[in-house]
């Protein structure tokens, strides 16, 4: 079922819209990294999945949200940049936009205001 069929309006953002982490999102991203690194002490995928699930339950997020928060820890990015960097890591390109909408809604991410347009060049008569 598409967004239009489900009754939830899809947020419109330009391709160049950048997103950054809020302070809560930055803290959640750091906690995700710490939990994942700590899970490496035990061998196997089971400890990784358990660490992700525990992190997500603690913050009322989805386990895959840590991937998106991790992508924005360094600098603001656009949706196509996030999708390209996560290509091959699990989430499909179509999942990226939905996850970002969800994380903006729960205030883990925010939109970066575009810079003001350059001033008009002086007119010569």
C-alpha positions as CSV (number, residue, x, y, z in Angstrom):
1,X,0.0,0.0,0.0
2,X,1.5,3.4,-1.0
3,X,1.5,6.5,1.2
4,X,-1.3,8.0,-0.7
5,X,-3.5,4.9,-0.3
6,X,-2.8,4.6,3.5
7,X,-4.2,8.0,4.1
8,X,-0.9,9.5,5.5
9,X,0.3,12.4,3.5
10,X,3.9,12.2,2.3
11,X,6.1,15.0,3.2
12,X,7.6,17.0,0.3
13,X,11.3,17.7,0.4
14,X,13.5,18.8,-2.4
15,X,16.4,16.5,-3.4
16,X,18.9,19.0,-2.0
17,X,17.2,19.1,1.5
18,X,19.8,18.3,4.1
19,X,19.0,16.7,7.5
20,X,21.0,16.9,10.7
21,X,20.7,15.3,14.1
22,X,19.0,17.0,17.0
23,X,20.8,16.8,20.4
24,X,18.6,13.8,21.3
25,X,19.4,12.2,17.9
26,X,23.1,12.7,18.4
27,X,22.9,11.1,21.8
28,X,20.9,8.2,20.4
29,X,23.4,7.7,17.5
30,X,26.3,7.6,20.0
31,X,24.5,5.1,22.2
32,X,23.8,3.0,19.1
33,X,27.5,2.9,18.2
34,X,28.5,2.0,21.8
35,X,25.9,-0.8,22.0
36,X,27.0,-2.3,18.7
37,X,30.7,-2.1,19.6
38,X,29.9,-3.7,23.0
39,X,28.0,-6.5,21.2
40,X,31.1,-7.5,19.3
41,X,32.5,-9.0,22.5
42,X,30.2,-11.9,21.9
43,X,30.5,-13.8,18.6
44,X,27.7,-14.1,16.1
45,X,24.8,-12.2,14.6
46,X,22.6,-13.0,17.6
47,X,24.4,-10.6,19.9
48,X,24.3,-7.9,17.2
49,X,20.6,-8.3,16.7
50,X,20.0,-8.4,20.4
51,X,22.0,-5.1,21.0
52,X,20.0,-3.4,18.2
53,X,16.7,-4.5,19.5
54,X,17.6,-3.5,23.1
55,X,18.8,-0.1,21.9
56,X,15.6,0.5,19.9
57,X,13.3,-0.6,22.7
58,X,15.0,1.7,25.2
59,X,14.4,4.7,22.9
60,X,11.1,3.6,21.3
61,X,12.7,3.5,17.9
62,X,13.1,0.8,15.2
63,X,16.3,-1.3,15.2
64,X,17.3,0.0,11.8
65,X,17.0,3.6,12.9
66,X,20.5,3.4,14.3
67,X,21.9,3.1,10.7
68,X,20.3,6.4,9.7
69,X,21.4,8.2,12.9
70,X,24.9,6.9,12.4
71,X,25.0,8.4,8.9
72,X,24.3,11.9,10.2
73,X,26.8,11.8,13.2
74,X,29.5,13.4,11.1
75,X,27.7,16.0,9.0
76,X,24.2,16.9,7.5
77,X,23.3,14.9,4.5
78,X,20.5,14.7,1.8
79,X,18.3,11.7,1.4
80,X,20.1,10.5,-1.8
81,X,23.4,10.8,0.0
82,X,22.1,8.7,2.9
83,X,20.6,6.1,0.5
84,X,23.8,5.8,-1.4
85,X,26.0,5.3,1.7
86,X,23.6,2.6,3.0
87,X,23.4,0.8,-0.4
88,X,24.1,-2.8,0.3
89,X,23.7,-2.5,4.1
90,X,20.2,-3.8,4.3
91,X,17.6,-1.0,3.9
92,X,16.2,-0.4,0.4
93,X,16.3,3.0,-1.1
94,X,12.5,3.3,-0.7
95,X,12.9,2.6,3.1
96,X,15.2,5.5,3.6
97,X,12.6,8.3,3.0
98,X,10.1,6.6,5.3
99,X,12.7,6.2,8.1
100,X,13.8,9.8,7.8
101,X,10.2,11.0,7.9
102,X,9.7,8.9,11.1
103,X,12.9,10.3,12.7
104,X,12.0,13.9,11.9
105,X,8.6,13.3,13.4
106,X,10.1,11.9,16.7
107,X,12.6,14.8,16.7
108,X,15.7,12.8,16.3
109,X,16.5,14.6,13.0
110,X,15.7,18.1,11.8
111,X,15.8,19.9,8.5
112,X,18.8,22.1,7.8
113,X,17.6,25.6,6.8
114,X,19.0,26.4,3.3
115,X,21.4,29.3,3.1
116,X,19.9,32.6,2.0
117,X,20.1,33.3,-1.7
118,X,23.0,35.4,-2.8
119,X,22.3,39.1,-3.1
120,X,21.4,40.4,-6.5
121,X,24.3,41.8,-8.5
122,X,24.4,45.6,-8.6
123,X,22.7,47.1,-11.6
124,X,24.7,49.1,-14.0
125,X,23.0,51.8,-16.1
